[in-house]
Amino acid sequence: MAALVAELLFDLVRSIAASWPRQAAVAISAWLDTKIHGRAARVVVGGLLGIAAYFLIPVIAGLLGL
């Protein structure tokens, strides 16, 4: 019974932790969309953010021990 409760608790925490970064990313993207004008600038900023995420996500995952 304790294992079942622990599994449900871990699933709950995992779902909350997964939704928070997504909500933050949407909010930041919406704010950034109003600040950047022009298609070329959006492509450049999107590329830079993609490169940053490519390198930062494994570092953060390593620090969290995932």
HTML snippet that shows the backbone in 3Dmol.js (N, CA, C, O; Angstrom):
<script src="https://3Dmol.org/build/3Dmol-min.js"></script>
<div id="view" style="width:600px;height:400px;position:relative"></div>
<script>
const pdb = `
ATOM      1  N   MET A   1       0.826  -1.189   0.000  1.00  0.00           N
ATOM      2  CA  MET A   1       0.000   0.000   0.000  1.00  0.00           C
ATOM      3  C   MET A   1       0.875   1.260   0.000  1.00  0.00           C
ATOM      4  O   MET A   1       0.572   2.235  -0.688  1.00  0.00           O
ATOM      5  N   ALA A   2       1.950   1.228   0.770  1.00  0.00           N
ATOM      6  CA  ALA A   2       2.835   2.382   0.825  1.00  0.00           C
ATOM      7  C   ALA A   2       3.493   2.626  -0.533  1.00  0.00           C
ATOM      8  O   ALA A   2       3.700   3.774  -0.926  1.00  0.00           O
ATOM      9  N   ALA A   3       3.822   1.552  -1.247  1.00  0.00           N
ATOM     10  CA  ALA A   3       4.431   1.701  -2.565  1.00  0.00           C
ATOM     11  C   ALA A   3       3.457   2.344  -3.542  1.00  0.00           C
ATOM     12  O   ALA A   3       3.863   3.151  -4.379  1.00  0.00           O
ATOM     13  N   LEU A   4       2.188   1.998  -3.447  1.00  0.00           N
ATOM     14  CA  LEU A   4       1.175   2.587  -4.321  1.00  0.00           C
ATOM     15  C   LEU A   4       1.021   4.077  -4.042  1.00  0.00           C
ATOM     16  O   LEU A   4       0.953   4.876  -4.976  1.00  0.00           O
ATOM     17  N   VAL A   5       0.967   4.457  -2.779  1.00  0.00           N
ATOM     18  CA  VAL A   5       0.843   5.864  -2.409  1.00  0.00           C
ATOM     19  C   VAL A   5       2.089   6.632  -2.844  1.00  0.00           C
ATOM     20  O   VAL A   5       1.985   7.753  -3.341  1.00  0.00           O
ATOM     21  N   ALA A   6       3.260   6.037  -2.659  1.00  0.00           N
ATOM     22  CA  ALA A   6       4.491   6.691  -3.080  1.00  0.00           C
ATOM     23  C   ALA A   6       4.518   6.882  -4.590  1.00  0.00           C
ATOM     24  O   ALA A   6       4.938   7.934  -5.071  1.00  0.00           O
ATOM     25  N   GLU A   7       4.079   5.889  -5.335  1.00  0.00           N
ATOM     26  CA  GLU A   7       4.054   6.003  -6.805  1.00  0.00           C
ATOM     27  C   GLU A   7       3.091   7.098  -7.244  1.00  0.00           C
ATOM     28  O   GLU A   7       3.406   7.873  -8.147  1.00  0.00           O
ATOM     29  N   LEU A   8       1.926   7.169  -6.617  1.00  0.00           N
ATOM     30  CA  LEU A   8       0.970   8.234  -6.950  1.00  0.00           C
ATOM     31  C   LEU A   8       1.526   9.614  -6.596  1.00  0.00           C
ATOM     32  O   LEU A   8       1.330  10.574  -7.342  1.00  0.00           O
ATOM     33  N   LEU A   9       2.211   9.712  -5.472  1.00  0.00           N
ATOM     34  CA  LEU A   9       2.818  10.978  -5.070  1.00  0.00           C
ATOM     35  C   LEU A   9       3.909  11.393  -6.043  1.00  0.00           C
ATOM     36  O   LEU A   9       3.989  12.566  -6.410  1.00  0.00           O
ATOM     37  N   PHE A  10       4.757  10.452  -6.471  1.00  0.00           N
ATOM     38  CA  PHE A  10       5.795  10.763  -7.443  1.00  0.00           C
ATOM     39  C   PHE A  10       5.200  11.200  -8.769  1.00  0.00           C
ATOM     40  O   PHE A  10       5.723  12.116  -9.404  1.00  0.00           O
ATOM     41  N   ASP A  11       4.110  10.563  -9.204  1.00  0.00           N
ATOM     42  CA  ASP A  11       3.450  10.967 -10.441  1.00  0.00           C
ATOM     43  C   ASP A  11       2.880  12.374 -10.330  1.00  0.00           C
ATOM     44  O   ASP A  11       2.956  13.154 -11.280  1.00  0.00           O
ATOM     45  N   LEU A  12       2.317  12.697  -9.190  1.00  0.00           N
ATOM     46  CA  LEU A  12       1.771  14.035  -8.971  1.00  0.00           C
ATOM     47  C   LEU A  12       2.867  15.087  -9.006  1.00  0.00           C
ATOM     48  O   LEU A  12       2.719  16.112  -9.672  1.00  0.00           O
ATOM     49  N   VAL A  13       3.952  14.850  -8.308  1.00  0.00           N
ATOM     50  CA  VAL A  13       5.070  15.794  -8.292  1.00  0.00           C
ATOM     51  C   VAL A  13       5.677  15.926  -9.688  1.00  0.00           C
ATOM     52  O   VAL A  13       6.027  17.027 -10.113  1.00  0.00           O
ATOM     53  N   ARG A  14       5.799  14.818 -10.393  1.00  0.00           N
ATOM     54  CA  ARG A  14       6.361  14.853 -11.746  1.00  0.00           C
ATOM     55  C   ARG A  14       5.480  15.660 -12.684  1.00  0.00           C
ATOM     56  O   ARG A  14       5.997  16.412 -13.511  1.00  0.00           O
ATOM     57  N   SER A  15       4.165  15.525 -12.577  1.00  0.00           N
ATOM     58  CA  SER A  15       3.261  16.273 -13.459  1.00  0.00           C
ATOM     59  C   SER A  15       3.287  17.766 -13.141  1.00  0.00           C
ATOM     60  O   SER A  15       3.207  18.594 -14.048  1.00  0.00           O
ATOM     61  N   ILE A  16       3.397  18.112 -11.867  1.00  0.00           N
ATOM     62  CA  ILE A  16       3.485  19.526 -11.490  1.00  0.00           C
ATOM     63  C   ILE A  16       4.808  20.110 -11.959  1.00  0.00           C
ATOM     64  O   ILE A  16       4.839  21.224 -12.482  1.00  0.00           O
ATOM     65  N   ALA A  17       5.889  19.384 -11.782  1.00  0.00           N
ATOM     66  CA  ALA A  17       7.202  19.874 -12.182  1.00  0.00           C
ATOM     67  C   ALA A  17       7.313  19.992 -13.694  1.00  0.00           C
ATOM     68  O   ALA A  17       8.040  20.853 -14.188  1.00  0.00           O
ATOM     69  N   ALA A  18       6.611  19.150 -14.437  1.00  0.00           N
ATOM     70  CA  ALA A  18       6.673  19.209 -15.897  1.00  0.00           C
ATOM     71  C   ALA A  18       5.838  20.363 -16.432  1.00  0.00           C
ATOM     72  O   ALA A  18       6.181  20.927 -17.471  1.00  0.00           O
ATOM     73  N   SER A  19       4.762  20.729 -15.763  1.00  0.00           N
ATOM     74  CA  SER A  19       3.901  21.788 -16.272  1.00  0.00           C
ATOM     75  C   SER A  19       4.464  23.172 -15.981  1.00  0.00           C
ATOM     76  O   SER A  19       4.222  24.100 -16.753  1.00  0.00           O
ATOM     77  N   TRP A  20       5.204  23.338 -14.892  1.00  0.00           N
ATOM     78  CA  TRP A  20       5.736  24.647 -14.531  1.00  0.00           C
ATOM     79  C   TRP A  20       6.705  25.192 -15.572  1.00  0.00           C
ATOM     80  O   TRP A  20       6.552  26.347 -15.971  1.00  0.00           O
ATOM     81  N   PRO A  21       7.710  24.419 -16.042  1.00  0.00           N
ATOM     82  CA  PRO A  21       8.602  24.967 -17.062  1.00  0.00           C
ATOM     83  C   PRO A  21       7.884  25.276 -18.377  1.00  0.00           C
ATOM     84  O   PRO A  21       8.230  26.234 -19.068  1.00  0.00           O
ATOM     85  N   ARG A  22       6.902  24.476 -18.712  1.00  0.00           N
ATOM     86  CA  ARG A  22       6.147  24.716 -19.951  1.00  0.00           C
ATOM     87  C   ARG A  22       5.385  26.034 -19.854  1.00  0.00           C
ATOM     88  O   ARG A  22       5.365  26.809 -20.810  1.00  0.00           O
ATOM     89  N   GLN A  23       4.765  26.292 -18.721  1.00  0.00           N
ATOM     90  CA  GLN A  23       4.033  27.551 -18.540  1.00  0.00           C
ATOM     91  C   GLN A  23       4.983  28.738 -18.563  1.00  0.00           C
ATOM     92  O   GLN A  23       4.656  29.782 -19.127  1.00  0.00           O
ATOM     93  N   ALA A  24       6.153  28.591 -17.958  1.00  0.00           N
ATOM     94  CA  ALA A  24       7.138  29.669 -17.973  1.00  0.00           C
ATOM     95  C   ALA A  24       7.634  29.927 -19.388  1.00  0.00           C
ATOM     96  O   ALA A  24       7.799  31.080 -19.786  1.00  0.00           O
ATOM     97  N   ALA A  25       7.874  28.865 -20.153  1.00  0.00           N
ATOM     98  CA  ALA A  25       8.345  29.024 -21.528  1.00  0.00           C
ATOM     99  C   ALA A  25       7.306  29.721 -22.392  1.00  0.00           C
ATOM    100  O   ALA A  25       7.656  30.562 -23.219  1.00  0.00           O
ATOM    101  N   VAL A  26       6.032  29.385 -22.213  1.00  0.00           N
ATOM    102  CA  VAL A  26       4.969  30.033 -22.985  1.00  0.00           C
ATOM    103  C   VAL A  26       4.872  31.510 -22.623  1.00  0.00           C
ATOM    104  O   VAL A  26       4.699  32.352 -23.504  1.00  0.00           O
ATOM    105  N   ALA A  27       4.980  31.827 -21.348  1.00  0.00           N
ATOM    106  CA  ALA A  27       4.905  33.227 -20.919  1.00  0.00           C
ATOM    107  C   ALA A  27       6.083  34.032 -21.465  1.00  0.00           C
ATOM    108  O   ALA A  27       5.905  35.155 -21.937  1.00  0.00           O
ATOM    109  N   ILE A  28       7.271  33.465 -21.401  1.00  0.00           N
ATOM    110  CA  ILE A  28       8.459  34.160 -21.914  1.00  0.00           C
ATOM    111  C   ILE A  28       8.372  34.317 -23.423  1.00  0.00           C
ATOM    112  O   ILE A  28       8.728  35.366 -23.960  1.00  0.00           O
ATOM    113  N   SER A  29       7.904  33.290 -24.108  1.00  0.00           N
ATOM    114  CA  SER A  29       7.775  33.366 -25.567  1.00  0.00           C
ATOM    115  C   SER A  29       6.754  34.417 -25.980  1.00  0.00           C
ATOM    116  O   SER A  29       6.979  35.150 -26.943  1.00  0.00           O
ATOM    117  N   ALA A  30       5.647  34.499 -25.274  1.00  0.00           N
ATOM    118  CA  ALA A  30       4.637  35.505 -25.587  1.00  0.00           C
ATOM    119  C   ALA A  30       5.189  36.911 -25.373  1.00  0.00           C
ATOM    120  O   ALA A  30       4.920  37.812 -26.168  1.00  0.00           O
ATOM    121  N   TRP A  31       5.955  37.102 -24.312  1.00  0.00           N
ATOM    122  CA  TRP A  31       6.556  38.409 -24.054  1.00  0.00           C
ATOM    123  C   TRP A  31       7.599  38.734 -25.118  1.00  0.00           C
ATOM    124  O   TRP A  31       7.656  39.862 -25.607  1.00  0.00           O
ATOM    125  N   LEU A  32       8.418  37.755 -25.476  1.00  0.00           N
ATOM    126  CA  LEU A  32       9.481  37.974 -26.454  1.00  0.00           C
ATOM    127  C   LEU A  32       8.912  38.226 -27.845  1.00  0.00           C
ATOM    128  O   LEU A  32       9.509  38.957 -28.636  1.00  0.00           O
ATOM    129  N   ASP A  33       7.773  37.632 -28.146  1.00  0.00           N
ATOM    130  CA  ASP A  33       7.155  37.805 -29.460  1.00  0.00           C
ATOM    131  C   ASP A  33       6.778  39.257 -29.705  1.00  0.00           C
ATOM    132  O   ASP A  33       6.852  39.730 -30.839  1.00  0.00           O
ATOM    133  N   THR A  34       6.375  39.968 -28.663  1.00  0.00           N
ATOM    134  CA  THR A  34       6.001  41.378 -28.833  1.00  0.00           C
ATOM    135  C   THR A  34       7.221  42.282 -28.967  1.00  0.00           C
ATOM    136  O   THR A  34       7.093  43.405 -29.455  1.00  0.00           O
ATOM    137  N   LYS A  35       8.384  41.832 -28.554  1.00  0.00           N
ATOM    138  CA  LYS A  35       9.587  42.661 -28.570  1.00  0.00           C
ATOM    139  C   LYS A  35      10.381  42.550 -29.868  1.00  0.00           C
ATOM    140  O   LYS A  35      11.145  43.459 -30.195  1.00  0.00           O
ATOM    141  N   ILE A  36      10.219  41.463 -30.610  1.00  0.00           N
ATOM    142  CA  ILE A  36      11.023  41.220 -31.803  1.00  0.00           C
ATOM    143  C   ILE A  36      10.156  41.452 -33.035  1.00  0.00           C
ATOM    144  O   ILE A  36       9.065  40.896 -33.158  1.00  0.00           O
ATOM    145  N   HIS A  37      10.662  42.282 -33.944  1.00  0.00           N
ATOM    146  CA  HIS A  37       9.937  42.570 -35.170  1.00  0.00           C
ATOM    147  C   HIS A  37      10.763  42.081 -36.350  1.00  0.00           C
ATOM    148  O   HIS A  37      11.980  42.266 -36.369  1.00  0.00           O
ATOM    149  N   GLY A  38      10.141  41.480 -37.301  1.00  0.00           N
ATOM    150  CA  GLY A  38      10.833  40.994 -38.484  1.00  0.00           C
ATOM    151  C   GLY A  38      11.084  39.501 -38.417  1.00  0.00           C
ATOM    152  O   GLY A  38      11.417  38.950 -37.368  1.00  0.00           O
ATOM    153  N   ARG A  39      10.914  38.862 -39.567  1.00  0.00           N
ATOM    154  CA  ARG A  39      11.056  37.416 -39.637  1.00  0.00           C
ATOM    155  C   ARG A  39      12.494  36.976 -39.409  1.00  0.00           C
ATOM    156  O   ARG A  39      12.733  35.989 -38.712  1.00  0.00           O
ATOM    157  N   ALA A  40      13.450  37.687 -39.982  1.00  0.00           N
ATOM    158  CA  ALA A  40      14.858  37.295 -39.841  1.00  0.00           C
ATOM    159  C   ALA A  40      15.308  37.379 -38.382  1.00  0.00           C
ATOM    160  O   ALA A  40      16.030  36.506 -37.901  1.00  0.00           O
ATOM    161  N   ALA A  41      14.885  38.419 -37.690  1.00  0.00           N
ATOM    162  CA  ALA A  41      15.259  38.565 -36.282  1.00  0.00           C
ATOM    163  C   ALA A  41      14.666  37.438 -35.446  1.00  0.00           C
ATOM    164  O   ALA A  41      15.316  36.937 -34.528  1.00  0.00           O
ATOM    165  N   ARG A  42      13.440  37.037 -35.756  1.00  0.00           N
ATOM    166  CA  ARG A  42      12.808  35.944 -35.009  1.00  0.00           C
ATOM    167  C   ARG A  42      13.522  34.627 -35.257  1.00  0.00           C
ATOM    168  O   ARG A  42      13.674  33.816 -34.344  1.00  0.00           O
ATOM    169  N   VAL A  43      13.964  34.410 -36.499  1.00  0.00           N
ATOM    170  CA  VAL A  43      14.694  33.183 -36.810  1.00  0.00           C
ATOM    171  C   VAL A  43      16.025  33.158 -36.059  1.00  0.00           C
ATOM    172  O   VAL A  43      16.417  32.124 -35.518  1.00  0.00           O
ATOM    173  N   VAL A  44      16.714  34.293 -36.028  1.00  0.00           N
ATOM    174  CA  VAL A  44      18.009  34.358 -35.330  1.00  0.00           C
ATOM    175  C   VAL A  44      17.819  34.139 -33.833  1.00  0.00           C
ATOM    176  O   VAL A  44      18.543  33.350 -33.226  1.00  0.00           O
ATOM    177  N   VAL A  45      16.862  34.824 -33.239  1.00  0.00           N
ATOM    178  CA  VAL A  45      16.624  34.671 -31.794  1.00  0.00           C
ATOM    179  C   VAL A  45      16.171  33.247 -31.475  1.00  0.00           C
ATOM    180  O   VAL A  45      16.597  32.674 -30.472  1.00  0.00           O
ATOM    181  N   GLY A  46      15.323  32.679 -32.307  1.00  0.00           N
ATOM    182  CA  GLY A  46      14.892  31.298 -32.100  1.00  0.00           C
ATOM    183  C   GLY A  46      16.050  30.324 -32.190  1.00  0.00           C
ATOM    184  O   GLY A  46      16.138  29.382 -31.402  1.00  0.00           O
ATOM    185  N   GLY A  47      16.938  30.548 -33.147  1.00  0.00           N
ATOM    186  CA  GLY A  47      18.127  29.692 -33.271  1.00  0.00           C
ATOM    187  C   GLY A  47      19.029  29.799 -32.058  1.00  0.00           C
ATOM    188  O   GLY A  47      19.528  28.793 -31.555  1.00  0.00           O
ATOM    189  N   LEU A  48      19.236  31.014 -31.591  1.00  0.00           N
ATOM    190  CA  LEU A  48      20.080  31.207 -30.399  1.00  0.00           C
ATOM    191  C   LEU A  48      19.458  30.560 -29.165  1.00  0.00           C
ATOM    192  O   LEU A  48      20.163  29.951 -28.360  1.00  0.00           O
ATOM    193  N   LEU A  49      18.151  30.689 -29.017  1.00  0.00           N
ATOM    194  CA  LEU A  49      17.485  30.044 -27.884  1.00  0.00           C
ATOM    195  C   LEU A  49      17.540  28.525 -28.004  1.00  0.00           C
ATOM    196  O   LEU A  49      17.686  27.831 -26.998  1.00  0.00           O
ATOM    197  N   GLY A  50      17.426  28.010 -29.205  1.00  0.00           N
ATOM    198  CA  GLY A  50      17.531  26.569 -29.417  1.00  0.00           C
ATOM    199  C   GLY A  50      18.906  26.037 -29.081  1.00  0.00           C
ATOM    200  O   GLY A  50      19.038  24.983 -28.459  1.00  0.00           O
ATOM    201  N   ILE A  51      19.941  26.772 -29.498  1.00  0.00           N
ATOM    202  CA  ILE A  51      21.313  26.359 -29.179  1.00  0.00           C
ATOM    203  C   ILE A  51      21.545  26.408 -27.674  1.00  0.00           C
ATOM    204  O   ILE A  51      22.173  25.513 -27.109  1.00  0.00           O
ATOM    205  N   ALA A  52      21.039  27.450 -27.027  1.00  0.00           N
ATOM    206  CA  ALA A  52      21.190  27.555 -25.569  1.00  0.00           C
ATOM    207  C   ALA A  52      20.490  26.396 -24.862  1.00  0.00           C
ATOM    208  O   ALA A  52      21.035  25.823 -23.919  1.00  0.00           O
ATOM    209  N   ALA A  53      19.284  26.051 -25.314  1.00  0.00           N
ATOM    210  CA  ALA A  53      18.554  24.937 -24.701  1.00  0.00           C
ATOM    211  C   ALA A  53      19.275  23.615 -24.942  1.00  0.00           C
ATOM    212  O   ALA A  53      19.295  22.745 -24.071  1.00  0.00           O
ATOM    213  N   TYR A  54      19.870  23.468 -26.131  1.00  0.00           N
ATOM    214  CA  TYR A  54      20.580  22.232 -26.470  1.00  0.00           C
ATOM    215  C   TYR A  54      21.714  21.972 -25.477  1.00  0.00           C
ATOM    216  O   TYR A  54      21.974  20.823 -25.117  1.00  0.00           O
ATOM    217  N   PHE A  55      22.381  23.024 -25.039  1.00  0.00           N
ATOM    218  CA  PHE A  55      23.488  22.852 -24.107  1.00  0.00           C
ATOM    219  C   PHE A  55      23.067  22.923 -22.648  1.00  0.00           C
ATOM    220  O   PHE A  55      23.682  22.273 -21.803  1.00  0.00           O
ATOM    221  N   LEU A  56      22.034  23.696 -22.332  1.00  0.00           N
ATOM    222  CA  LEU A  56      21.655  23.872 -20.932  1.00  0.00           C
ATOM    223  C   LEU A  56      20.796  22.740 -20.376  1.00  0.00           C
ATOM    224  O   LEU A  56      20.904  22.413 -19.194  1.00  0.00           O
ATOM    225  N   ILE A  57      19.955  22.143 -21.199  1.00  0.00           N
ATOM    226  CA  ILE A  57      19.081  21.078 -20.702  1.00  0.00           C
ATOM    227  C   ILE A  57      19.883  19.893 -20.155  1.00  0.00           C
ATOM    228  O   ILE A  57      19.562  19.422 -19.064  1.00  0.00           O
ATOM    229  N   PRO A  58      20.919  19.380 -20.859  1.00  0.00           N
ATOM    230  CA  PRO A  58      21.707  18.295 -20.249  1.00  0.00           C
ATOM    231  C   PRO A  58      22.452  18.708 -18.981  1.00  0.00           C
ATOM    232  O   PRO A  58      22.628  17.899 -18.071  1.00  0.00           O
ATOM    233  N   VAL A  59      22.884  19.956 -18.922  1.00  0.00           N
ATOM    234  CA  VAL A  59      23.585  20.427 -17.717  1.00  0.00           C
ATOM    235  C   VAL A  59      22.622  20.450 -16.529  1.00  0.00           C
ATOM    236  O   VAL A  59      22.967  19.991 -15.439  1.00  0.00           O
ATOM    237  N   ILE A  60      21.431  20.976 -16.736  1.00  0.00           N
ATOM    238  CA  ILE A  60      20.437  21.033 -15.654  1.00  0.00           C
ATOM    239  C   ILE A  60      20.013  19.630 -15.255  1.00  0.00           C
ATOM    240  O   ILE A  60      19.860  19.343 -14.068  1.00  0.00           O
ATOM    241  N   ALA A  61      19.820  18.746 -16.241  1.00  0.00           N
ATOM    242  CA  ALA A  61      19.453  17.365 -15.927  1.00  0.00           C
ATOM    243  C   ALA A  61      20.557  16.679 -15.143  1.00  0.00           C
ATOM    244  O   ALA A  61      20.274  15.913 -14.222  1.00  0.00           O
ATOM    245  N   GLY A  62      21.804  16.942 -15.490  1.00  0.00           N
ATOM    246  CA  GLY A  62      22.919  16.361 -14.751  1.00  0.00           C
ATOM    247  C   GLY A  62      22.990  16.862 -13.325  1.00  0.00           C
ATOM    248  O   GLY A  62      23.293  16.096 -12.410  1.00  0.00           O
ATOM    249  N   LEU A  63      22.711  18.151 -13.125  1.00  0.00           N
ATOM    250  CA  LEU A  63      22.728  18.703 -11.783  1.00  0.00           C
ATOM    251  C   LEU A  63      21.593  18.153 -10.924  1.00  0.00           C
ATOM    252  O   LEU A  63      21.740  17.990  -9.713  1.00  0.00           O
ATOM    253  N   LEU A  64      20.460  17.870 -11.563  1.00  0.00           N
ATOM    254  CA  LEU A  64      19.337  17.314 -10.820  1.00  0.00           C
ATOM    255  C   LEU A  64      19.461  15.798 -10.630  1.00  0.00           C
ATOM    256  O   LEU A  64      18.718  15.204  -9.848  1.00  0.00           O
ATOM    257  N   GLY A  65      20.376  15.196 -11.327  1.00  0.00           N
ATOM    258  CA  GLY A  65      20.594  13.760 -11.180  1.00  0.00           C
ATOM    259  C   GLY A  65      19.593  12.921 -11.938  1.00  0.00           C
ATOM    260  O   GLY A  65      19.284  11.801 -11.532  1.00  0.00           O
ATOM    261  N   LEU A  66      19.082  13.452 -13.041  1.00  0.00           N
ATOM    262  CA  LEU A  66      18.088  12.700 -13.817  1.00  0.00           C
ATOM    263  C   LEU A  66      18.752  11.757 -14.732  1.00  0.00           C
ATOM    264  O   LEU A  66      18.081  11.035 -15.469  1.00  0.00           O
TER     265      LEU A  66
END
`;
const viewer = $3Dmol.createViewer("view");
viewer.addModel(pdb, "pdb");
viewer.setStyle({}, {cartoon: {color: "spectrum"}});
viewer.zoomTo();
viewer.render();
</script>
